[in-house]
């Protein structure tokens, strides 16, 4: 038999009050005395704690990347914003809570959610890495813990929280929006501040429309002022203040003012938290420790080799074309130049694309990006052809066997990152797999070519094996790669920590 806990939110309002009025009340008002419900906030902190414990490795990596200049610095404040939105749902729905049903729902959510993430990472590893699909695991885990601690009804009711999490956890939507605004640090902070403003609007659901809009406008004004007043500060600090500290202060001030303005009957109208046995807390803690062990260890980006500043001249590369769109993704100081490789005008043409940026973190934000068109999803694999290869070198190629048009240019690429002079460079040696046709030009990333097209391909095709590159094509590219490695200083290059 399922055990039932007391009715959650079953307290009766006084005569003349409406249920809608009670829905506007924060749940932490459980008595007439001032202060917050300690049990409610203790459970909130417990859910946050087991979430941080289970995903400590990933959270630590996010913080390290953000501090190093990554454009995904907003991920540091994303849990704060989600918590502010969740605070607006502190009054649980009415009805009987079944603890056993909550556990069943939590288990099903974990099994289904983690299985879906694993399937995506296994089927499309490069796309999953680019979009950081693994970040969705924390969202699944926190939702499951919330079902156990607060009830499944309460968790399902907070759809705004999960929608915001689904938009923030994958990094690419944020990066693509930043790219539309130019790709600068100011554009990044502006988008982060807009996300914080949206979070404040969603978090203010417990007050009237006028106060809600006023709080949103105040947050927008303060965030905009922060963006310009801290223009000389680093990206990390600007995001922390504009998208984290400002929404937090505005939301807490709104909670405080609303609490002080409530009447006596509003203060006495509270909600009873459902019983949660100590065994449930213990099981969640054990499961969090198990997830922590599963995530250990975590692979960090490879060390970056040092190349001679004049390796381009030493490799006899001739510039052919510039691609200015790269500044929208890597910042205004980035460049993307195509060079003609010696001997690259034969049957299978080979060119060299060099993507330069003074910021290593920005290059690593797009380390799994595929900048070249392909009829099928492309996945990177380690490149093993060279004995003394640069650290982190990898290869990818389009599937020539699945081409449906004769004029489609298929390609094979070898790419790596090293440090040369005052900039970091991602070097890509790309060889055309189609006789007589040049290698394709890089194109900007968007939702269609980085998400929708790969997903549609998986839905309609299931190839039995991955296509192979013609040995002549592979040999043509390998010759150029070896020449560039030798021009950069050969195997005696030193290593730089990322």
Secondary structure, DSSP 8 states (H G I E B T S, - for coil): ---EE--TT-----TT--HHHHHTS-TT--SSSSS--HHHHHHHHHHHHHHHHHTHHHHHHHHHHHHTT-GGGGHHHHHHHHHHHHHTT-S--SS-EEHHHHHHHHHHHHHHHHHHHHHHHHHSHHHHHHHTGGGHHHHHHHHHHHHHHH-HHHHHH-HHHHHHHHHHHSSHHHHHHHHHTTSSHHHHHHHHHHHHHHHHHHHTTTS-HHHHHHHHHHHHHHHHHHHHHTTTS-HHHHHIIIIIIHHHHHHHHHHHHHHHT--HHHHH---------HHHHHHHHHHHHHHHHHH-S------EEEE-TTHHHHTT-EEEEE-GGGHHHH-TT-EEEEEE-TTTTSSS-EEEEEEEES-HHHHHHTTT---S--SS----EE--S-TT--TT-EEEE--GGG--STT---EEEEEEEEEETTEEEEEEEEEESSTT----------HIIIIIHHHHHHHH---SS-----HHHHHHHHHHHHHHHHHTTGGG--EE--
